[in-house]
Amino acid sequence: MSARLEFFSGWKAIANYLGRGVRTVQRYEREVRLPIHRPKGKSAGSVIATKAELDDWVKASPSQVGSMPKRWPAERTSRLGAQFLQTDPEIALTFCGLAVVASDEGKRRRTAQTARKAYDTIVSLRKNIVLTDAERDKLDSNLQRLKNELQRLGQSF
C-alpha cells in the first residue's frame, strides 16, 4: 500500500497551509528557499508544493520562518537608512531657510525646533547605519551646514 502524495496547488493554497500571506510565502521562496515547484522551464506562473516538503522545511528552519515577517535583511535596512540620511538633512536645511524668512517670531522658533529635531534624529540614526565614504562625507557636510544654520537661529548644542 503506497502513501498518497499530498500537494498544494497555487500560492494561495500554499500560503493558507503555512498560515501566512501569499506575498510572505513568495518572499520565503526567494529568501529562505521555500520548496516550490514550477512546470519545467517556467520561472513564474503556476506553482505546487508537497505537504511533506513544506513540513520538512518548517521543521528545519523554525526560527527563520517565525522571524521573517518581522525583519528586513540588514543590508536592505542599511541601504534604506543611508538613503534617508542623505535626504533628511536637506529637508531640515529647508526648514532652517523657512525659519530665517519667517516674519512671525513664534513660527520662526517652531520651524527652527523642527529642524533641530531632525538634526538630533539624524545624528542618532547615523550610529546604526553603514555608509560608504562618499555618503559619509556628504552627510557630514550637510550636518555641519545644518548645525551652523541652527546656531544662527539660536539653537544651542
C-alpha positions in Angstrom: 0.0 0.0 0.0 1.6 3.3 -1.1 1.1 6.6 0.7 -0.8 9.2 -1.3 1.3 12.3 -2.1 -0.4 15.4 -0.8 0.3 18.6 -2.5 -0.9 22.2 -2.7 -1.5 24.0 -6.0 -1.1 27.7 -6.2 0.3 30.4 -3.9 -3.0 30.9 -2.0 -3.2 27.2 -1.1 0.4 27.1 0.0 0.0 30.3 2.0 -3.1 29.0 3.7 -1.4 25.8 4.7 1.6 27.7 6.2 -0.7 30.3 7.9 0.9 33.2 6.1 0.0 35.7 3.3 0.7 35.0 -0.3 3.4 37.7 -0.6 5.1 36.4 2.6 5.2 32.9 1.1 6.6 34.2 -2.1 9.3 36.1 -0.2 10.1 32.8 1.7 10.7 31.2 -1.7 13.1 33.9 -2.7 14.9 34.5 0.6 14.8 31.2 2.6 14.3 28.6 -0.1 10.8 27.5 0.5 10.4 24.3 -1.6 8.2 25.4 -4.5 7.9 23.5 -7.9 7.0 25.0 -11.2 6.3 23.5 -14.6 9.6 22.7 -16.4 11.2 25.8 -17.9 9.0 28.3 -16.2 10.2 30.9 -13.7 6.8 32.3 -13.0 3.2 31.2 -13.1 1.7 28.0 -11.7 3.3 26.6 -8.6 2.9 23.5 -6.5 4.4 22.3 -3.2 4.1 18.9 -1.5 2.9 18.7 2.1 5.9 16.6 3.1 8.4 19.1 1.7 6.7 22.1 3.3 6.5 20.3 6.7 10.2 19.3 6.5 11.1 22.9 5.5 9.2 24.3 8.5 10.8 21.8 10.9 14.3 22.6 9.5 14.1 26.3 9.9 11.5 27.3 12.6 13.5 30.4 13.7 13.8 31.8 10.2 10.1 31.2 9.4 8.9 32.8 12.7 11.1 35.9 12.3 10.8 36.6 8.5 7.6 38.8 8.6 9.2 41.0 11.3 12.6 41.7 9.8 14.2 43.0 6.6 17.6 41.9 5.6 20.2 44.0 7.4 21.8 45.1 4.1 18.5 46.4 2.8 17.7 48.2 6.0 21.2 49.8 6.0 20.7 51.0 2.3 17.3 52.5 3.1 18.7 54.1 6.2 21.6 55.6 4.1 19.2 57.0 1.6 17.1 58.5 4.3 20.1 60.1 5.9 21.1 61.7 2.6 17.7 63.2 2.1 16.7 64.3 5.6 19.4 66.9 6.2 18.4 68.6 3.0 14.8 68.8 4.3 16.0 70.1 7.6 18.0 72.8 5.8 14.9 73.8 4.0 13.2 74.2 7.4 16.1 76.4 8.5 15.6 78.6 5.4 11.9 78.9 6.2 12.7 79.9 9.7 15.1 82.6 8.6 12.5 84.3 6.4 9.6 83.8 8.8 8.2 87.2 9.9 6.4 85.8 12.9 8.8 85.0 15.9 6.6 82.1 17.0 6.7 80.5 13.5 10.5 81.1 13.3 11.0 79.3 16.7 8.8 76.4 15.8 10.3 75.9 12.4 13.8 76.0 13.9 12.8 73.5 16.6 11.5 71.2 13.8 14.9 71.4 12.0 16.7 70.8 15.3 14.6 67.6 16.0 15.5 66.4 12.5 19.2 67.1 13.2 19.0 65.1 16.5 17.2 62.2 14.8 19.8 62.1 12.0 22.7 62.1 14.4 21.1 59.3 16.5 20.2 57.1 13.5 23.6 57.6 11.9 25.2 55.4 14.6 23.4 52.3 13.3 23.7 52.8 9.5 26.6 51.7 7.4 27.6 54.4 4.9 30.1 54.5 2.1 32.9 57.0 2.3 31.1 59.3 -0.2 27.8 59.0 1.7 29.5 59.8 5.0 31.4 62.8 3.6 28.2 64.2 2.1 26.2 63.6 5.3 28.9 65.2 7.4 29.0 68.2 5.2 25.2 68.6 5.3 25.1 68.1 9.1 27.7 70.8 9.5 25.8 73.2 7.3 22.6 72.3 9.3 24.3 72.8 12.6 25.7 76.2 11.5 22.2 77.3 10.4 20.6 76.1 13.6 23.2 78.0 15.7 22.5 81.1 13.6 18.8 80.6 14.5 19.6 80.5 18.2 19.6 76.7 18.7 22.3 75.6 21.2 24.3 72.4 21.1 
